[in-house]
Amino acid sequence: MTAAQFRSGVPGDWFVDPVNLGVPGVRRATPTEEDNPLGWQTDALCAQTDPEAFFPEKGGSTRDAKRICTSCDVRGECLEYALQNDERFGIWGGLSERERRKLKRRAS
């Protein structure tokens, strides 16, 4: 079978653009993004994983959540949101509640 014969059975519109499909992690900047300050959450890796890792029991490990945060594209937006909204529980932007408090004290 030649390449031409193989391709003849493939529809011309076989490609699906992930931006148009709405795949997490692939976002198209739009003028209305300013109207949705939480739009970054659609790209958050934590939204695609087990939420319990980000809200461990007292004394529980935060290692898995922080590891996920290190490769998240919206880590900065997440941390900024947590600091502005005084989030008291969970891992946000790769930091625990205690770490966020320390950061706020240093910034003051």
N, C-alpha and C positions, 0 to 999 in steps of 0.2 A: 504494500500500500504506500503510495507517495504522500508527501505532505499535503499536496493540493487535494487529494482525495479525502484525507483525514479531516481537513478543515472544511470541506464542503458540507459536512453534517453539523457544523457548529453554527448556531445562530449568530447573526451580526451584532445583536445586542446582549451577548452573554455576560458582559462585564457589569457588575453592580458596584456603584460608587459607595464606599462605606460612609462617606459624609452624608449622602442623601438617605442612606439606609438608617442612620442614627446609631451606628456602632459606638459603644462606650469607648472613650479614649480618643475619638476622632471627632472634633467639633469644628464647625464652621463659624467664624466670627460674624455676627450679625449686628446691625445697628440696634436691635432690641435687647441685646445682651446687657446693656446698661440698665434696662428696665427690670432685669431679672438678676439681682445681686447674688442669688444662689445657683446660677447657671453652671458654675464650676463643679457642682456636686455630680453632674452627669458624667464627668470625667474622673471622678474619684475612684481609686482602686478599691477602697473599702466598701463601696457600694456593690462591688462584684464579688465580695468575699463574705465570710462568716462575721456578722456584726458583733458576736460575743467576744471575739478576739480584741475588739477595741473598747470593750467595757468589762474588763476582768474583775473577778471578785477581789475584795480587799486582800492584799498580799499576793495576788495572782501575778503571773508573768505577763509582761507587756512586750516581750521580745518579738513575738510573731507580728503583732500589730505594727511595731516600729520598723520591722524589716519591710513590711509592705509599704509603709509610708516613704521609705528611702527612695523607692523607684516611682513614686506617684508624681504625675505632672502638675497636680494642683495642690501640692503640699503647702506652699506659701499662702495661697488663698484660704486653705483650711485653717492654718494656724492663725491667720489674721482674723478670720471669722470667730474662732474660739476666744481669742483675746478681746475682741470688741464686744462679744456677747457674754463674757464671763462664764464660759462653759466650765462647770465644776466637776464633771465626770467624764471619763474616757480619754482615749488617745486622740488628739487632734493635731494635725500637722507634724506628727512624729514626736510630740511631747506629751507627757503625763500631766495631770492637774498640778502636781507639785512642781514640775519643771516649768509649767506656764506661770505659776505664781512667782517663782524665782526670776523668771524673765521680766515679768511686770515690775518687780521690785527694783531690778537693775536699771530698767528704763526710766524709773521715776526720779 
